[in-house]
Amino acid sequence: MSSKVPPIILNNGVEMPQLGFGVWQVPDGEAEQAVATALEAGYRSIDTAAIYGNEEGTGRAIAGSGVPREELFVTTKLWNSDQGYDATLRAFDVSLEKLGLEYLDLYLIHWPTPARDLYVDSYKAFEKLYADGRVRAVGVSNFLTEHLERLIAETSVVPAVDQIELHPHLQQNAAREFLAGQGIATEAWSPLGQGKGLLEVPAIVAIARKHDRTPAQVVLRWHVQLGNVVIPKSVTPSRIRENIEVFDFSLDTEDLAAISALDEDRRLGSHPAHFNGG
């Protein structure tokens, strides 16, 4: 099945599907089936990470899918304990081998972990991998403006993507504005929040009813209309298929205003200024 997801153009000209499939918290044994279902449903972008422990299952699904490699966009991430120039190059090789791939489409530094003070060295290793053609684009995850300003000042390749926690309860307007000004794509993790909380908010339920859609589809459509790259995660086949069906309807100004009013600046995950674990 071909993909129905439009691409965004990254700052180096590479095309990245605006909606992809995330496998955070999916055990390796389940990842193969979940990714296979996603590829069958038309997803072409898959987002994993070394720390998720499911690169091998993800790789098996890719290998068995029959989808030509050039049609896929595969992202993984460098874990905190592997930061540093040489360690980064080694970790990249391990991830690539587990995924069973010849190259990556996007490699991200998972967290800045400022107490380690190794993210600039790690990113310089990313620049080498990029120059060598082993990865088509490089970027970061969970980086705040202060981390990005330093990175841009001390390296020569502006990150293509910053993957940050972003959902209607944490809309990250200032961060998104900064990223747009630098030509860096905003990618949302936990785009639907966690658990059912966000999907039971009356305003979102009402908008879903109005458009004859699910609350999850409404939130994903909100991301798409903001210009975010978005990577919803599910292991339920019906939800996997449902989450990609967001390109055939639009939210109106009233809908967007109602969702905008839900911002509480409330994080579900760790704060990047203080998180140094792993």
Salt bridges, closest charged atoms under 4 A:
ASP28 OD2 - ARG60 NH2 3.44
GLU32 OE1 - ARG60 NE 2.88
ASP47 OD1 - LYS77 NZ 2.69
GLU71 OE1 - ARG44 NE 3.97
ASP93 OD1 - ARG134 NH2 2.95
ASP105 OD2 - ARG69 NH2 2.84
ASP105 OD1 - ARG136 NH1 2.82
ASP117 OD1 - ARG150 NH1 2.68
ASP132 OD2 - LYS128 NZ 2.85
GLU154 OE2 - ARG150 NE 2.98
GLU165 OE2 - HIS167 NE2 2.80
GLU245 OE2 - LYS4 NZ 2.66
ASP248 OD1 - ARG213 NH2 2.88
ASP252 OD2 - LYS210 NZ 2.79
ASP255 OD1 - LYS210 NZ 2.76
ASP255 OD2 - HIS211 NE2 2.73
GLU264 OE2 - HIS169 NE2 3.91
GLU264 OE1 - ARG266 NE 2.69
